[in-house]
Amino acid sequence: MASPDYFSEHASIYARYRIDYPGELYDFLMANVPGRQTAWDCATGNGQAAVALSNYFEQVEATDLSLQQLQNATHRHNIHYQEATAEQAPFLDETFDLITVGQALHWFDVPAFHEQADRVLKPNGVIAEWGYGLNEVTPAVDALLRYLYTNVLGPYWDPLRRHIETEYRDLPFPFKNVKEARFVARREWLVEWYMNYLRTWSAVQAFRKRNGYDIIDQFDGDFRRAWGTQGTREVRFPIFLRLGMKK
């Protein structure tokens, strides 16, 4: 079973408004990875994590099933982007010191991906998988967001989205020396930027396809009232991460 592709059709807005990850997350990774030669960022999207990893590794391989996403990626001399699925890694055995998956594991055939990860990791290589849940701004904005997420968009979320809500606890992780960590990504956003981030949600895109209009437009006034007259506000994304070593 191949991973579904929910992001190609809005790759440009995804590239602009999706978050990157805090430095503390990469500090944690580097403290647990013995090698610095090669890393694979699987389901790289537009390369948020790949770019960060390029500061630490000699070579970064970054793959995604969406060519449109890759066309919006940020290029560095030591990043090689290519179209590929998580379940069919185009790499030789024992290639990588580190494999990363940010906010994408729940879309995979997880056992098939883990077989590939175990194959292409070097001895004592490390795999790290993370995701983030609903953001927090203020009680008024958060309440409106939860209403949109559950009551309006609930039927439009792929059932696999539940794995984000359960923080991957129900997905296998057949690696040793497992560690877990939490981080917070913080952004200072205007309300317009916040709503454009919401437009990157797969359920928003599914709603648009079925109904022919953008549900975020319908909530424009509600979000502006909840946001208030303050210009920028801190938007906080809670990140969960699990890390393990090749057996």
C-alpha positions, 0 to 999 in steps of 0.5 A, spaced: 500 500 500 502 506 497 502 512 501 496 517 499 498 524 496 494 529 499 499 535 498 501 536 491 495 540 489 497 545 494 504 545 494 506 552 493 501 554 499 504 548 503 511 550 502 510 557 504 505 556 510 507 550 513 512 550 519 519 548 520 522 545 527 525 548 533 533 548 534 532 544 540 529 538 536 535 538 532 540 538 538 536 532 541 537 528 534 545 530 534 546 528 541 543 521 539 546 520 532 553 517 532 555 519 525 555 525 521 555 523 513 549 521 511 541 523 512 535 521 509 529 525 510 523 521 508 517 525 505 520 531 505 515 535 502 518 542 501 524 540 505 523 543 511 527 538 515 532 537 509 535 544 509 536 543 517 539 537 516 544 539 511 547 544 516 549 537 520 551 532 515 555 531 509 550 529 504 542 529 505 537 525 501 530 527 501 524 524 498 517 525 497 512 522 493 509 528 490 513 531 485 510 538 485 512 538 493 519 537 491 519 543 485 517 548 491 523 545 495 529 549 498 536 547 495 542 546 498 549 544 495 549 537 499 541 536 499 539 531 493 531 531 492 528 525 488 521 522 487 520 516 491 515 513 496 517 511 503 515 504 502 520 503 496 527 507 498 531 507 492 538 507 496 543 501 498 543 497 504 547 501 510 547 508 507 544 512 512 546 515 519 540 518 520 533 517 518 527 522 519 520 523 518 516 529 520 509 530 520 508 524 515 509 517 518 501 516 519 500 516 511 505 510 510 504 503 510 508 503 517 511 496 517 513 496 510 517 503 511 520 500 517 523 494 513 526 499 508 529 503 514 532 497 517 535 496 511 538 502 509 540 504 516 548 503 518 549 499 524 547 503 530 544 508 525 538 512 528 531 513 526 527 519 528 519 520 527 515 526 529 509 530 528 505 535 531 498 536 534 493 542 534 496 549 535 495 554 541 494 561 540 489 564 545 483 561 549 478 564 544 482 562 538 483 555 540 476 554 541 474 556 534 480 552 532 477 545 535 470 547 533 473 547 525 477 541 526 472 537 529 465 539 528 466 542 521 472 538 518 471 532 522 468 528 516 473 530 511 479 528 515 483 521 513 482 516 518 489 515 519 489 522 522 487 519 528 495 517 529 497 524 530 491 525 535 494 519 539 501 521 538 503 515 534 502 510 540 498 505 536 504 505 530 509 500 531 516 502 532 521 496 532 528 499 534 532 499 540 534 504 545 527 508 544 527 515 546 521 520 546 521 527 547 517 533 546 518 540 543 514 546 542 515 550 535 513 558 536 511 562 531 509 570 531 504 570 526 498 575 523 491 572 523 492 572 515 498 567 515 494 563 521 488 562 516 493 560 510 496 555 514 489 552 516 489 552 508 494 547 508 490 542 512 488 536 508 481 536 510 480 543 508 483 541 501 478 535 501 472 540 503 474 544 497 474 539 493 467 536 495 463 543 496 467 547 491 469 553 496 474 554 501 471 553 508 477 558 511 473 563 507 467 562 511 471 563 518 474 569 516 470 574 520 470 569 526 477 568 526 479 575 526 474 577 532 477 571 536 484 574 534 482 581 536 486 587 535 493 585 536 497 584 530 501 578 531 500 573 536 505 567 538 502 560 535 505 554 539 505 547 535 506 542 540 511 536 537 512 529 539 518 525 537 520 518 538 527 516 536 530 509 536 537 505 533 537 500 528 537 493 532 
